[in-house]
Amino acid sequence: MGASADNGFKIVVVGGFGVGKTTLVRSVSEIRPLNTEEMMTQAGETVDDIRQVSGKSATTVAFDFGRISLDARNVLYLFGAPGQERFWFLWDRLFSGTLGAVVLVDTRRIDDSWYAIDRLEHHGTPFVVACNDFGGPVHAGEDVRDALDLDPQVPLVDCDARSRQSSKQVLITLVQHVKDRYADPSARTGLPRQEFV
């Protein structure tokens, strides 16, 4: 695929600390993703609550960036936002010009998703909620929907952020949700009518 495109569509992946945002961007990007991960240090232990992400040794401090070509003229640009509360001030900037967003959720820590959903609703940004598989108990979709007080129109899907196919399906769900939300997305945004492969 060429290095340039006529239309670039921005998607942001948000969610709590350690839910798999960097992993999702890495798994689906066609280019080597740009990331701003840094090693976690003892100094951060007083700032970030790492009790529920004990195996985590690095964290995103600005954003992750990946790219997916839809066709010769259209690309998706993926931005993975940092999850710690101290970096939330970056989110409003990342949401600017966004086609839509993925809220990645660890169902063991549902409360970590509230801020992301609140900010997206505040900005009027279309989003889907993807429950990342961490090998724990599977929660029924409606239980998660109720716990997050999601609008019935917001798609809720299960995913494994490590899997390219699973992550791709999350993005397809988001693009379809955006298409459904707007009567004629190809006329309004230049979105291609085909799904990416």
N, C-alpha and C positions, 0 to 999 in steps of 0.2 A: 504494500500500500504506500502511496506517495507521502511525502513529509508534510504536504500542505493540503488544506481542505477549504471549501467555500463556507461551510457552516460548522461551527463548534457549539456543542450543547453541554452545559456544565451540570454535573450531578455531584451532590455532596453526601458523604457517608458520615453520619453522626451517631452518637451514643455514649454511654458511660465509659469509664476508665476500664480498659482491658476486655472489651466485648468483642474484639476481632476486626476493627475497622481497617487497620493496616494489612491484616491478613486477607481481607476481602479484596482490597485494591490490588494487592500483589497477585492474587490468584487469577484475576480476570484481565489485567492490563496486558496489552499486546507489546508494550515497551517495558524496558526495565524501569520500574517505578522510582520516582524521586521520593525519598522519604527523609524525614528530619528526626529519626529516632536517635535517642541518646541513652547511654547506660544510666540506669537508676542508681543513685548513691544513698548512703546513709543519711545525708543531709535532707533528702526528699522524704524520708520516713516520717518526719514531723509534719509534713505538708500533705502528702498523699496517703490515703488509707489503702494499704496494700494487703490487708488481711485476707481478702477474698480473691486476690490474684497473686498468690504467693509464688508461683513459678515465673512470674514476669520479671525480666531483667533489664528491658529497655522500654522506653516510652516515647511517643510522638510529642514533639515540643512546638511544632508549627502546623504542618499538614503533610499528608501523603498526596502524591499526584500520579495518576495513570491515564492511559488513553486507549480507546477502543474505536476502530474504524467501523462505521456502519456501511459505508460504500465509498466510492471514489471521491465524493463531495461532502460527506457528512461524518463527523466524529463526535464521540462522547469524551469529555474530559472529566475524570473522576478526582475528587478532592476528599481525602479522609481527614476529618477534623480531630484534634486532640480531645481526649475524654476528661481530663482532670478539670475540676472546677476552676482552678487558677488560670486555665487557658480559655475559658468560655467566652471571654471578651472577643476572641478571634472569630467566633461563630457568625455574628451578625455581618461581618465583612465577607466571610466565605459564602453566605447566603445570597449576596448581591449578584443578580444576573443568573440565578440558578433555575434550571428547568424543573428540577425536582430533587427529592432527597430520599435516602434510605436511613431509617432509624434502626440500627442494629441493637438487638436486645439479648442480654443474658437473662434467661427466665429465673435464675437463682437470685438475681438482683434487679427486679423489675423497677424498683423506685429510682434507679440510676437513669431511667429513660425519660422521666417527667420533664426535665429541663429542655431536652432536645425537642420533644413534642410541643411544649409550650412555645418555644421560640419559632418553630416552623409554622404553627398556627398563627402566631402574632404576625409573621411576615406574609401569610397567605400562600405559603409554598406547598405545592402538592408533595405528598410523601407516602411511602409504604413502610410498614414495620416488618422486619425480618428477625425471627428468633433463631439465634445462632446455636448450633448443637455443641454443647460442652460435655456430652456423655452423661448428663444427669437425668433426672426424671423428666419425661416428656409432659408438657402441660397442654391441656386441651386449648385449642385456639380461642374459644369463647371465654375461658377463664382469663387468658392474657388480655383479650379485648376488654373485658370488664375491668380488670385490674388497672389498665391504662386509660379507661374511659374513652376508648376510641370511637370516633364517628363510624357508623356502619359502612360508609362508603370507602373508608381507608382499608386498602388491602393488607392482610396479615398472612405472612408466609413463614414456613420453616426453611432453614438453610444450614449449610455447612460452609463457613467462609473459606475453608481450606480448599474447597472443590471449585474448580473453574466452572464446571457445568452448573453447580448449585448457585454460585454467585452470579453467573450470567442470567439464570432464571429470575433471580431477584431483580436485576436491572430490566429485564424484559417486562416483568410485572409492573415496575415503576413507569416505564415508557408507555405501556398500555393504559395505565391509570391516568397519565397525563393526557393521552389521546382521548380517553373517555370523558375526562373533565372538560375538555374544550371541544366544541362541536366540530371544527375542521382544523386540526392542528397543523396540517401541511400548509394551509393558507396563512395561518397566524404565525407559525414559528419556523416554517421550512423543514419540519420533521419529515424524514423519508417515510414512505408508507410501508416499507418492509422492515422486518425485524433483523437484528444483527445475528451473525452466526459465530 
